[in-house]
Structure formats: structure tokens, C-alpha cells
């Protein structure tokens, strides 16, 4: 900053002494067109994106492998994975058109030419990880010893590969945090329909589950345990009208306890989820080895393979665990046991009724 009077020089000394800085192109002017003393540009001053922050922006990547930047053909490699419902490209485009673009256009005096703020640039900035900082410092600390020559990673907690790929554009070859999701709609379509519930009844039970706090998405993790809420949802759709009315009155869904009948439905749900992928586990494992000529797979295709293969392995292992705990023939045997129990109860009720009638007749005599 340049000055033209002793007073301005004294002000500048005071300003800098307080820890402030001023761009060297800024010049103080005593009379700015009738508005009094002000600041003017002594030379061209580019706006923020291309001046002070130019070295930072120049260092940022221009190519991203997060799902936001994949083509429809590339996204098709993830068919079957619920991650496709979370990409958010349409929502981001809508936000850009309805919020960002008009805002930048209305403030070109601050941002510069609005035409430079394209949708692609908006998606690019949205793909950069956020930094968290203390009031006066920005800290990055190692969580373990890093030997010389080793790559330093900025960790993202422990998300599954589907989230790593969606948000950051990479995957782990082995990810113990992997999971696969099952939606409530699968329970509704399979169990509700087989139970003879009308479409309105199925929708009503699904809404009731949400109202009492049961989620609509169930994550099966690498421990291969069926989520409690999935079991509760299955059992809710197996309730007869009387038991469902009781559950509604208590505002409490059935307990997440598997029995042979609900386990059989869980097995069918797992099979349904597996069928939603266009390839088998064996086909994916073979594809990961590359083609017959030994050529490596394109990066995005390989990452998609790793995501869907991890999910399918969880589904298969969960089904195997279910088969071990509840063999496939158990539901029929359980059904027979329940029929016998109902018959005994009915027979007991009939005898009780007969005995009661006899006693009443005796009193009348």
C-alpha cells in the first residue's frame, strides 16, 4: 500500500503494527469522488480465485474418481449396490442451477466473471475434503509411526468401500469396515406380499415401523449378523391382524429374535439382494485377474469390482451363517409344531367348554 500524506503513513504503521496486512496494489486516496478518503487499486487486482490463492488452486487435482464424476456407463458397473442411490449428481446440479449460479451472477463484483463458475467447477470443489481447524491453527497429526518413504494418508475414519468410492474416489483392497445394505422395500415386497397383505396394508405397516423408530435401511457388516431392525421388520410383516393390533397398541414392534420362519424369510431376502447384481462372485473374482493377455483393468472398473464383490461376499457369508443356525428344512417342521400346538389348545379349550357346560347344567338341575 502506498500513502500520500503523513497521516496516511501513520495509519498504515498502526495498521500493520496490529498484525494486519494490505495488498501492495492498494493505494489510499484522500478524495474519492466526493466520498472522502478511500482506497483505490494502484494496479490491476485479480479476484480471489486467481490472486492470493493461485498457488493453492494450482496444486489441487483436476481429475477426480469420486462417483460424482463417473459416466452412466461406468456407474453401471455398480449395479446392485445401494451406493448408486447416494451419488447425488442430480441434487448437486439442481443446487448449482438454483442457488450457486444465480448467487455468483448477482455478485460478479466480488467473484468476477460468472461464466467461469461452471457446474463442473462446482462439482470439483465439492469433491475436496473439508479441513477442520482450531481457532488459530490447522493441525494434522499422525496416528502411528510413519517410516521414511511411506505415503502419508489423510484418514477418513472407517467408511466402507462404497462410501470411500462415492466421496473420495478410491477403495481399499481389503476393507474390514465393508457393509451391504438391505432396504425396507425388499421386506415389504417379499414378506408383505407373501403374507397376503394388500398394498395399502403393506404401506401402512412400513409407515408404522418408521413411526416407532425402525429405520428403512439395514446394514449387514463383516460380522455377518443380521441387523436387529431387519429382523424386527420381517417379524412385523409376519404378524396376523390380531398380533399386529397388539403391537400397535403397545407401540412396539416384535423383538429381534430369529425363529425358523423369520430366518427362512431372511434367507429369501439375502437371495433377492444377491440377484440384484448382474454378475456372480466367481465372475467378479475372475474379472479382477484381468483379461487373458494380462492387461490391467481400467481403474474405475477395478474399483467398482472391489465394491460389489465385497458386498456380495458379505451377503453370501451371512446366508451361510443363517443356514448353519437355521437349516433350510426347519420352517416346515416349525409350522407343523405350531399346528399341533394350536390343535392341542383348541382341544383343551373344547374340553374346558364341555366341562363348564356340564357344571352349569348340574346347577340348573
Wavefront OBJ file of the C-alpha trace (Angstrom):
o trace
v 0.000 0.000 0.000
v 1.246 3.466 -0.849
v 0.408 6.659 1.017
v 0.498 10.350 0.096
v 0.248 12.150 3.474
v 1.943 11.819 6.904
v -1.439 10.949 8.427
v -1.900 8.045 5.992
v 1.641 6.829 6.681
v 0.977 6.919 10.431
v -2.280 4.998 9.895
v -0.513 2.364 7.839
v 2.181 1.925 10.505
v -0.507 1.497 13.151
v -2.495 -0.913 10.968
v 0.488 -3.159 10.275
v 1.641 -2.937 13.875
v -1.652 -4.511 14.913
v -0.812 -7.553 12.803
v -2.790 -6.638 9.681
v -1.612 -6.752 6.073
v -2.595 -4.825 2.966
v -2.210 -5.809 -0.667
v 0.651 -3.749 -2.212
v -1.611 -2.682 -5.094
v -3.968 -0.821 -2.713
v -3.492 2.955 -2.603
v -5.111 5.402 -0.183
v -6.790 8.391 -1.807
v -7.830 11.496 0.084
v -10.888 12.319 -2.009
v -12.765 9.592 -3.802
v -15.264 11.448 -5.971
v -16.908 13.336 -3.165
v -16.965 10.361 -0.774
v -13.923 11.377 1.245
v -10.794 9.340 1.795
v -10.878 5.805 0.450
v -8.849 3.038 -1.130
v -8.260 2.574 -4.838
v -6.415 -0.003 -6.931
v -2.963 1.226 -7.914
v -2.732 -1.676 -10.411
v -4.968 -4.479 -11.635
v -6.072 -6.677 -8.750
v -7.402 -10.080 -9.751
v -10.179 -11.608 -7.725
v -9.535 -14.207 -5.071
v -9.509 -17.301 -7.266
v -6.582 -16.106 -9.329
v -4.536 -13.957 -6.990
v -3.688 -14.732 -3.364
v -4.795 -18.365 -3.664
v -3.343 -19.099 -7.093
v -0.571 -21.458 -5.807
v -3.121 -23.378 -3.726
v -5.663 -23.753 -6.527
v -2.911 -24.706 -8.973
v -1.884 -27.583 -6.691
v -5.385 -29.038 -6.400
v -6.227 -32.059 -8.549
v -8.242 -31.518 -11.696
v -9.252 -35.168 -12.119
v -11.478 -36.953 -9.621
v -12.646 -40.549 -9.375
v -15.465 -39.900 -6.900
v -18.764 -41.236 -8.248
v -19.993 -37.703 -8.963
v -17.614 -37.704 -11.940
v -18.410 -41.138 -13.406
v -20.260 -41.620 -16.683
v -23.547 -43.587 -16.793
v -21.662 -46.496 -18.371
v -19.116 -46.507 -15.564
v -21.808 -46.283 -12.893
v -23.496 -49.327 -14.435
v -20.551 -51.367 -13.128
v -22.001 -50.803 -9.643
v -25.416 -52.256 -10.484
v -26.912 -53.857 -7.388
v -25.083 -51.669 -4.877
v -27.142 -49.187 -2.884
v -24.358 -46.649 -3.337
v -25.932 -45.712 -6.678
v -28.810 -44.095 -4.807
v -26.346 -41.854 -2.936
v -24.278 -40.334 -5.744
v -26.256 -37.103 -5.621
v -25.320 -35.744 -9.063
v -28.862 -34.637 -9.864
v -29.214 -32.907 -6.488
v -25.863 -31.165 -6.941
v -26.812 -29.977 -10.430
v -30.076 -28.620 -9.053
v -28.255 -26.792 -6.249
v -25.846 -25.272 -8.750
v -28.593 -24.068 -11.108
v -30.963 -22.789 -8.432
v -28.564 -21.432 -5.800
v -24.903 -21.148 -6.745
v -25.194 -19.854 -10.313
v -27.688 -17.051 -9.534
v -25.712 -16.025 -6.434
v -22.422 -15.736 -8.319
v -24.134 -13.864 -11.159
v -25.614 -11.378 -8.701
v -22.189 -10.742 -7.124
v -19.823 -10.610 -10.071
v -18.234 -7.585 -8.453
v -16.877 -9.995 -5.837
v -16.443 -13.243 -7.774
v -15.569 -11.944 -11.201
v -16.999 -13.347 -14.438
v -19.860 -15.700 -13.532
v -19.256 -17.715 -16.710
v -16.060 -19.085 -15.156
v -18.019 -20.703 -12.306
v -19.218 -23.733 -14.210
v -21.154 -26.711 -12.903
v -18.054 -28.859 -13.376
v -16.020 -26.496 -11.201
v -18.769 -26.668 -8.571
v -18.613 -30.485 -8.590
v -14.840 -30.335 -8.426
v -14.835 -28.113 -5.342
v -17.483 -30.323 -3.743
v -15.168 -33.309 -4.074
v -12.417 -31.826 -1.933
v -12.273 -32.996 1.657
v -13.032 -30.413 4.308
v -10.413 -29.377 6.803
v -11.126 -28.913 10.476
v -9.110 -26.403 12.427
v -8.538 -24.834 15.830
v -9.247 -21.120 16.284
v -5.654 -20.161 15.479
v -4.062 -23.258 13.912
v -4.714 -26.033 11.412
v -3.314 -29.317 12.670
v -2.641 -32.663 11.029
v -1.179 -35.278 13.363
v -0.044 -38.840 12.726
v -1.911 -41.628 14.500
v 1.009 -44.043 14.230
v 4.693 -44.072 13.353
v 5.334 -43.313 9.662
v 8.636 -44.676 8.350
v 10.680 -42.656 5.878
v 9.455 -43.110 2.322
v 5.961 -44.272 3.334
v 2.940 -42.445 1.959
v 1.132 -40.174 4.412
v -2.636 -40.604 4.310
v -5.345 -38.246 5.476
v -7.690 -40.782 7.063
v -11.480 -40.725 6.714
v -12.419 -42.706 9.835
v -13.526 -46.224 8.767
v -16.104 -45.995 5.986
v -16.944 -48.966 3.757
v -15.533 -49.082 0.246
v -18.823 -47.897 -1.232
v -18.557 -44.631 0.732
v -14.834 -44.257 0.072
v -15.520 -44.508 -3.639
v -18.564 -42.250 -3.575
v -16.938 -39.464 -1.588
v -13.209 -39.689 -2.294
v -12.734 -41.782 -5.415
v -10.675 -44.664 -4.054
v -11.151 -48.026 -2.325
v -9.178 -50.317 -0.032
v -8.257 -53.712 -1.443
v -9.285 -55.214 1.906
v -11.749 -53.220 3.985
v -12.905 -54.632 7.313
v -15.491 -51.848 7.502
v -17.318 -53.033 4.384
v -21.075 -53.488 4.546
v -24.058 -54.172 2.336
v -27.464 -52.560 2.736
v -30.930 -54.053 2.583
v -33.893 -51.734 2.205
v -37.257 -51.949 3.920
v -38.890 -52.057 0.475
v -37.403 -55.524 -0.048
v -39.091 -56.757 3.130
v -42.352 -55.125 2.073
v -42.284 -56.651 -1.400
v -41.272 -60.162 -0.361
v -42.709 -60.820 3.088
v -45.709 -58.497 2.952
v -46.916 -59.803 -0.392
v -46.483 -63.456 0.624
v -48.375 -62.792 3.862
v -51.381 -61.823 1.772
v -51.340 -58.159 2.794
v -52.826 -55.679 0.362
v -50.680 -52.868 -0.980
v -52.358 -50.441 1.414
v -51.756 -52.766 4.377
v -48.102 -53.175 3.430
v -47.611 -49.434 3.151
v -49.371 -48.927 6.492
v -47.096 -51.389 8.277
v -43.998 -49.851 6.700
v -45.093 -46.384 7.822
v -45.799 -47.682 11.321
v -42.292 -49.166 11.567
v -40.814 -45.787 10.684
v -43.065 -44.065 13.222
v -41.876 -46.315 16.064
v -38.233 -45.654 15.194
v -37.257 -48.581 12.964
v -35.007 -47.450 10.113
v -35.740 -48.126 6.445
v -32.209 -49.305 5.602
v -30.350 -52.152 7.296
v -26.564 -52.556 7.091
v -25.074 -56.049 7.228
v -21.417 -55.840 8.211
v -18.464 -58.182 8.057
v -19.565 -59.981 11.228
v -22.373 -61.405 9.046
v -25.013 -60.777 11.703
v -28.498 -59.836 10.591
v -29.318 -56.340 11.885
v -31.880 -56.319 14.692
v -34.068 -53.834 12.830
v -34.193 -56.097 9.765
v -35.405 -58.985 11.926
v -37.978 -56.710 13.569
v -39.246 -55.623 10.150
v -39.545 -59.209 8.921
v -41.443 -60.280 12.022
v -43.754 -57.264 11.774
v -44.913 -58.348 8.327
v -45.444 -61.917 9.578
v -47.859 -60.824 12.331
v -51.514 -61.707 11.889
v -54.066 -58.925 12.263
v -54.669 -59.560 15.973
v -50.979 -59.592 16.904
v -50.296 -56.548 14.737
v -53.078 -54.675 16.538
v -51.474 -55.587 19.880
v -48.082 -54.356 18.681
v -49.664 -51.089 17.555
v -51.337 -50.644 20.917
v -48.020 -51.137 22.718
v -46.223 -49.016 20.093
v -43.556 -51.677 19.977
v -42.531 -53.940 17.076
v -41.696 -57.605 17.670
v -38.399 -58.378 19.381
v -35.432 -59.012 17.056
v -35.367 -62.725 17.777
v -34.988 -65.052 14.830
v -37.019 -68.225 14.623
v -37.048 -70.731 11.753
v -39.888 -68.949 9.951
v -38.369 -65.454 10.080
v -34.948 -66.949 9.308
v -36.349 -68.502 6.145
v -37.636 -65.094 5.059
v -34.283 -63.543 5.865
v -32.699 -66.169 3.611
v -35.043 -65.194 0.779
v -34.238 -61.515 1.299
v -30.494 -62.218 1.085
v -31.059 -64.225 -2.099
v -33.085 -61.355 -3.536
v -30.291 -58.867 -2.789
v -27.722 -61.139 -4.405
v -29.881 -61.433 -7.518
v -29.837 -57.643 -7.942
v -26.190 -57.768 -9.046
v -25.643 -58.539 -12.724
v -22.603 -60.751 -12.082
v -21.709 -63.572 -9.717
v -18.942 -63.627 -7.130
v -16.972 -66.076 -9.266
v -17.281 -63.858 -12.343
v -16.071 -60.829 -10.380
v -13.125 -62.730 -8.926
v -12.118 -63.825 -12.413
v -12.548 -60.300 -13.791
v -10.226 -58.898 -11.130
v -7.427 -61.007 -12.567
v -7.594 -59.011 -15.812
v -8.017 -60.250 -19.366
v -6.277 -63.243 -20.918
v -3.489 -61.006 -22.206
v -2.747 -59.859 -18.670
v -3.726 -56.256 -19.330
v -4.728 -54.382 -16.164
v -8.327 -53.289 -15.682
v -9.249 -49.614 -16.031
v -9.078 -48.057 -12.568
v -12.761 -47.224 -12.236
v -13.852 -50.673 -13.408
v -11.498 -52.278 -10.902
v -12.789 -50.139 -8.033
v -16.402 -50.960 -8.946
v -15.500 -54.657 -8.943
v -13.960 -54.389 -5.484
v -17.050 -52.624 -4.100
v -19.637 -55.027 -5.483
v -17.509 -58.101 -4.745
v -17.128 -57.043 -1.107
v -20.885 -56.584 -0.773
v -21.717 -59.920 -2.393
v -19.243 -61.785 -0.205
v -20.957 -60.370 2.874
v -24.366 -61.479 1.574
v -23.119 -64.988 0.807
v -21.366 -65.370 4.182
v -24.415 -64.062 6.035
v -26.603 -66.583 4.259
v -24.163 -69.386 5.139
v -24.276 -68.365 8.797
v -28.061 -68.307 8.646
v -28.118 -71.797 7.117
v -25.892 -73.058 9.905
v -28.077 -71.567 12.640
v -31.413 -72.364 10.989
v -31.261 -75.239 8.479
v -33.500 -74.749 5.461
v -35.960 -77.525 6.436
v -36.671 -76.058 9.858
v -39.571 -73.753 8.870
v -41.758 -76.654 7.735
v -41.047 -78.542 10.963
v -41.721 -75.404 12.960
v -45.005 -74.947 11.095
v -46.060 -78.484 11.970
v -45.195 -77.906 15.637
v -47.298 -74.744 15.668
v -50.218 -76.565 14.020
v -50.018 -79.311 16.657
v -49.862 -76.714 19.432
v -52.918 -74.914 18.020
v -54.743 -78.246 17.782
v -53.895 -79.067 21.404
v -55.006 -75.610 22.503
v -58.247 -75.952 20.589
v -58.855 -79.427 22.023
v -58.148 -78.156 25.511
v -60.496 -75.234 25.003
v -63.227 -77.585 23.774
v -62.847 -79.852 26.808
v -62.888 -76.872 29.107
v -66.038 -75.593 27.424
v -67.695 -79.007 27.701
v -66.794 -79.323 31.369
v -68.066 -75.835 32.047
v -71.372 -76.594 30.291
v -71.808 -79.740 32.325
v -71.314 -77.884 35.565
v -73.831 -75.271 34.590
v -76.375 -77.947 33.702
v -75.833 -79.597 37.058
v -76.500 -76.369 38.893
v -79.720 -75.850 36.902
v -80.960 -79.241 37.989
l 1 2 3 4 5 6 7 8 9 10 11 12 13 14 15 16 17 18 19 20 21 22 23 24 25 26 27 28 29 30 31 32 33 34 35 36 37 38 39 40 41 42 43 44 45 46 47 48 49 50 51 52 53 54 55 56 57 58 59 60 61 62 63 64 65 66 67 68 69 70 71 72 73 74 75 76 77 78 79 80 81 82 83 84 85 86 87 88 89 90 91 92 93 94 95 96 97 98 99 100 101 102 103 104 105 106 107 108 109 110 111 112 113 114 115 116 117 118 119 120 121 122 123 124 125 126 127 128 129 130 131 132 133 134 135 136 137 138 139 140 141 142 143 144 145 146 147 148 149 150 151 152 153 154 155 156 157 158 159 160 161 162 163 164 165 166 167 168 169 170 171 172 173 174 175 176 177 178 179 180 181 182 183 184 185 186 187 188 189 190 191 192 193 194 195 196 197 198 199 200 201 202 203 204 205 206 207 208 209 210 211 212 213 214 215 216 217 218 219 220 221 222 223 224 225 226 227 228 229 230 231 232 233 234 235 236 237 238 239 240 241 242 243 244 245 246 247 248 249 250 251 252 253 254 255 256 257 258 259 260 261 262 263 264 265 266 267 268 269 270 271 272 273 274 275 276 277 278 279 280 281 282 283 284 285 286 287 288 289 290 291 292 293 294 295 296 297 298 299 300 301 302 303 304 305 306 307 308 309 310 311 312 313 314 315 316 317 318 319 320 321 322 323 324 325 326 327 328 329 330 331 332 333 334 335 336 337 338 339 340 341 342 343 344 345 346 347 348 349 350 351 352 353 354 355 356 357 358 359 360 361 362 363 364 365
